[in-house]
Amino acid sequence: MNSISPQILGAIIGASISLVAAVIVLIFTNKAHDRRQAAQHAYEQDKENKRHRQAKLEDCYLAFSRWEICFAGIYIGMIGYVKGDFTEERAYEIVKLKTQGGSKEQAEMIINLHFPNLKEKYDATQSARGEIVKYFPPNPKGSGGLKGFYSAQEKFEAAAQQLKEAIRIELENL
């Protein structure tokens, strides 16, 4: 009956093309926004993971250092026992006075749960610790003598330093 005028038909076609173009632009804009959001989320997650790992490494370093200092106080106190200057009972008193629980276990837990790559260095410190403990009561005072005791101390200190250096390197590599 009525035919549509060419101007109206042109306006309808133009509006339809504009609508289709707007929808296409909107789709591409949303996809780009989603990609940017995903990248931002991944960056923030990575940053948070690094912050968490850094805090764990710092906790491990501090716990191990506290334990190392405590243990050093014990084995330095044992020099008199190894020399034969005091009795086994006095040696036990030194151990009781210097014992500080929790730090070694905390460091060990952090290494086992979060940084298994440090386990070998940690085990080396425990092995070196075992060499010192051989001189503690009730072991005989003469098992290697004072020279052997000092050598065991030096090995322990070197192993502890290597572990702390490994923790520092791990922290640098975050």
Contacts in CASP RR format, 6 or more apart in sequence:
PFRMAT RR
TARGET T0000
AUTHOR 0000-0000-0000
METHOD contacts of the structure
MODEL  1
MNSISPQILGAIIGASISLVAAVIVLIFTNKAHDRRQAAQHAYEQDKENK
RHRQAKLEDCYLAFSRWEICFAGIYIGMIGYVKGDFTEERAYEIVKLKTQ
GGSKEQAEMIINLHFPNLKEKYDATQSARGEIVKYFPPNPKGSGGLKGFY
SAQEKFEAAAQQLKEAIRIELENL
4 12 0 8 1.000
50 174 0 8 1.000
53 114 0 8 1.000
53 174 0 8 1.000
54 171 0 8 1.000
54 174 0 8 1.000
56 110 0 8 1.000
56 114 0 8 1.000
56 115 0 8 1.000
57 110 0 8 1.000
57 115 0 8 1.000
57 167 0 8 1.000
57 170 0 8 1.000
57 171 0 8 1.000
57 174 0 8 1.000
58 171 0 8 1.000
59 106 0 8 1.000
59 110 0 8 1.000
60 106 0 8 1.000
60 107 0 8 1.000
60 110 0 8 1.000
60 111 0 8 1.000
60 114 0 8 1.000
60 115 0 8 1.000
60 118 0 8 1.000
60 167 0 8 1.000
61 164 0 8 1.000
61 167 0 8 1.000
61 168 0 8 1.000
63 102 0 8 1.000
63 103 0 8 1.000
63 104 0 8 1.000
63 106 0 8 1.000
63 107 0 8 1.000
63 110 0 8 1.000
64 103 0 8 1.000
64 104 0 8 1.000
64 107 0 8 1.000
64 160 0 8 1.000
64 163 0 8 1.000
64 164 0 8 1.000
64 167 0 8 1.000
65 164 0 8 1.000
66 100 0 8 1.000
66 103 0 8 1.000
67 100 0 8 1.000
67 102 0 8 1.000
67 103 0 8 1.000
67 104 0 8 1.000
67 107 0 8 1.000
68 160 0 8 1.000
70 98 0 8 1.000
70 99 0 8 1.000
70 100 0 8 1.000
70 101 0 8 1.000
70 103 0 8 1.000
71 129 0 8 1.000
71 132 0 8 1.000
71 156 0 8 1.000
72 157 0 8 1.000
73 98 0 8 1.000
74 94 0 8 1.000
74 95 0 8 1.000
74 98 0 8 1.000
74 99 0 8 1.000
75 132 0 8 1.000
75 135 0 8 1.000
75 153 0 8 1.000
75 156 0 8 1.000
77 94 0 8 1.000
77 98 0 8 1.000
78 91 0 8 1.000
78 94 0 8 1.000
78 132 0 8 1.000
78 135 0 8 1.000
78 136 0 8 1.000
78 149 0 8 1.000
79 146 0 8 1.000
79 149 0 8 1.000
80 86 0 8 1.000
81 87 0 8 1.000
81 88 0 8 1.000
81 90 0 8 1.000
81 91 0 8 1.000
81 94 0 8 1.000
81 135 0 8 1.000
81 136 0 8 1.000
81 137 0 8 1.000
81 141 0 8 1.000
82 135 0 8 1.000
82 141 0 8 1.000
82 142 0 8 1.000
82 145 0 8 1.000
82 146 0 8 1.000
82 149 0 8 1.000
83 141 0 8 1.000
83 146 0 8 1.000
84 141 0 8 1.000
88 137 0 8 1.000
88 138 0 8 1.000
91 136 0 8 1.000
91 137 0 8 1.000
92 137 0 8 1.000
95 136 0 8 1.000
107 122 0 8 1.000
108 122 0 8 1.000
111 118 0 8 1.000
111 119 0 8 1.000
111 122 0 8 1.000
112 119 0 8 1.000
115 167 0 8 1.000
115 170 0 8 1.000
117 170 0 8 1.000
118 163 0 8 1.000
118 166 0 8 1.000
118 167 0 8 1.000
118 170 0 8 1.000
121 159 0 8 1.000
121 162 0 8 1.000
121 163 0 8 1.000
121 166 0 8 1.000
122 163 0 8 1.000
124 159 0 8 1.000
124 162 0 8 1.000
124 163 0 8 1.000
125 156 0 8 1.000
125 159 0 8 1.000
125 160 0 8 1.000
125 162 0 8 1.000
125 163 0 8 1.000
127 159 0 8 1.000
128 152 0 8 1.000
128 155 0 8 1.000
128 156 0 8 1.000
128 158 0 8 1.000
128 159 0 8 1.000
128 160 0 8 1.000
129 156 0 8 1.000
130 152 0 8 1.000
131 152 0 8 1.000
131 155 0 8 1.000
131 156 0 8 1.000
132 149 0 8 1.000
132 152 0 8 1.000
132 153 0 8 1.000
132 156 0 8 1.000
134 143 0 8 1.000
134 152 0 8 1.000
135 141 0 8 1.000
135 143 0 8 1.000
135 144 0 8 1.000
135 145 0 8 1.000
135 149 0 8 1.000
135 152 0 8 1.000
END
